[in-house]
């Protein structure tokens, strides 16, 4: 990617790009068999109603609308991922908060920032 830009390198990039395009067309054709893949796999972009007209999308809606509709027939779950903090991280956070509070009191008492 950051190496020398050679004819051989460009040729290899185009080859990989074409291979990716074929794989993508195969995937779309498999999952949307009624779609005219030759008509839509030209590299052009279709948005909104035109994409729906061509069979590229099933519906146009917000993600909130989708989830609300799905919740009527299915269980919709929220998943939250959190990284467990080590002891050093907890001490660092506590020290940082203490310094912020002390600095805030000092500024307030010395009227560095008038209210």
DODREN-94972 format. One line per field, with one value per residue (C-alpha): residue in one letter; x, z, y. Coordinates in Angstrom, 2 decimals. Layout:
REM residues N
drenke = A; ...
xx = X; ...
zz = Z; ...
yy = Y; ...
REM end
This chain:
REM residues 115
drenke = X; X; X; X; X; X; X; X; X; X; X; X; X; X; X; X; X; X; X; X; X; X; X; X; X; X; X; X; X; X; X; X; X; X; X; X; X; X; X; X; X; X; X; X; X; X; X; X; X; X; X; X; X; X; X; X; X; X; X; X; X; X; X; X; X; X; X; X; X; X; X; X; X; X; X; X; X; X; X; X; X; X; X; X; X; X; X; X; X; X; X; X; X; X; X; X; X; X; X; X; X; X; X; X; X; X; X; X; X; X; X; X; X; X; X
xx = 0.00; 2.81; 5.42; 6.59; 3.81; 4.83; 3.06; 3.20; 1.74; -1.10; -1.81; -2.00; -4.33; -6.70; -6.67; -7.61; -10.28; -11.83; -11.76; -13.50; -16.14; -16.83; -17.16; -19.53; -21.68; -21.81; -22.88; -25.60; -26.85; -27.08; -29.11; -31.21; -31.80; -34.48; -32.08; -30.64; -27.00; -25.69; -27.91; -26.88; -23.24; -21.86; -20.18; -22.84; -24.59; -28.33; -29.96; -33.38; -36.33; -34.17; -32.32; -35.68; -36.98; -33.96; -34.35; -31.15; -32.98; -36.20; -37.35; -36.34; -36.53; -34.51; -32.76; -35.13; -38.15; -36.62; -36.03; -39.50; -41.11; -38.86; -39.78; -43.41; -42.52; -39.09; -37.01; -34.77; -31.78; -29.29; -25.73; -23.12; -19.44; -17.20; -13.53; -12.69; -10.27; -7.19; -6.19; -3.73; -6.45; -8.80; -6.14; -5.30; -8.97; -9.38; -6.21; -7.36; -10.74; -9.09; -6.78; -9.69; -11.70; -8.75; -8.00; -11.66; -11.75; -8.47; -9.75; -13.04; -11.40; -8.88; -11.49; -9.38; -12.59; -15.14; -18.68
zz = 0.00; 0.86; -1.33; -4.76; -7.31; -10.19; -13.28; -11.82; -8.52; -10.28; -12.40; -9.24; -7.58; -10.57; -10.63; -6.93; -7.40; -10.27; -8.21; -5.34; -7.76; -9.06; -5.49; -4.61; -7.70; -6.88; -3.31; -4.39; -7.10; -4.59; -2.10; -4.64; -7.45; -9.15; -9.51; -12.94; -11.78; -15.18; -14.95; -11.44; -11.20; -13.36; -10.58; -10.57; -7.34; -6.77; -3.79; -2.17; -4.36; -7.39; -5.37; -4.26; -7.84; -9.01; -6.20; -4.41; -1.14; 0.32; 2.15; 2.98; 6.68; 9.65; 11.90; 14.71; 12.51; 11.63; 15.29; 16.36; 13.66; 14.50; 18.21; 17.34; 16.26; 17.74; 20.82; 20.37; 22.69; 23.56; 24.04; 25.81; 25.83; 28.51; 29.15; 32.69; 34.15; 36.06; 39.46; 37.96; 35.71; 38.68; 40.72; 37.77; 37.33; 41.06; 41.10; 38.02; 39.60; 42.84; 40.97; 38.96; 42.16; 43.92; 40.93; 40.71; 44.40; 44.07; 41.08; 42.78; 46.04; 44.22; 41.76; 38.77; 36.81; 37.93; 38.23
yy = 0.00; 2.41; 0.77; 1.76; 2.26; -0.04; -1.34; -4.85; -3.63; -1.78; -4.87; -7.01; -4.49; -4.47; -8.28; -8.45; -5.79; -7.72; -10.93; -9.14; -7.84; -11.36; -12.70; -9.86; -10.48; -14.21; -13.46; -11.01; -13.40; -16.24; -14.19; -12.29; -14.81; -12.68; -9.75; -8.95; -8.89; -7.73; -4.66; -3.62; -4.76; -1.96; -0.01; 2.68; 3.68; 3.60; 5.23; 5.14; 4.36; 3.50; 0.84; -0.58; -0.51; -2.50; -5.07; -4.09; -3.40; -4.77; -1.68; 1.87; 2.67; 3.83; 1.33; 2.38; 1.57; -1.79; -2.69; -1.55; -3.71; -6.67; -6.38; -7.14; -10.68; -11.37; -10.75; -7.73; -7.66; -4.94; -6.10; -4.02; -4.83; -3.42; -3.96; -4.95; -2.41; -3.43; -2.11; 0.39; 1.84; 2.22; 4.04; 6.29; 7.23; 7.95; 10.08; 11.99; 12.75; 13.87; 16.24; 17.66; 18.28; 19.89; 22.11; 23.10; 24.10; 26.00; 27.96; 28.66; 29.81; 31.99; 33.25; 32.42; 32.05; 34.64; 33.38
REM end
